[in-house]
C-alpha cells in the first residue's frame, strides 16, 4: 500500500501516534509493505497545487467548479459576512446552533 499524506495534523508521519496507526493498518490488512510519502510544501496560498489537498472542497473554485448556496435570513447573512474562512464558519457552527442549521440548509 502506498499512501500520500500532506504531513499536517493527524497525517504528520513523524508523529508516533500516526506511525502506530500505520502499523495497525499494516497488520489488520495483512499487507506486505506500507509506504508513506509526504510532498514538499507548496508556496503559501497554493495548496490547490498539493496533490493531497487538490480534492478538498475548498479548492473546487480553483479547479473551475463553482459552489452556490441559497440566501438565508439577514441575521445569518450578517454572521456569514464576518467569517473569513472555513475555520471561522466551523467555529460559528460550534457555538451557534441556529447558524449551523442555516448553514446546512444553505448548501
Secondary structure, 3 states (H helix, E strand, C coil): CEEEECCCHHHCCCCHHHHHHHHHHHHHCCCCCCEEEECCCCCCCCHHHCCCCCCCHHHHHHHCCCCCCCCCCHHHHHHHHHCCCHHHHHHHHHHCHHHHHHHHHHC
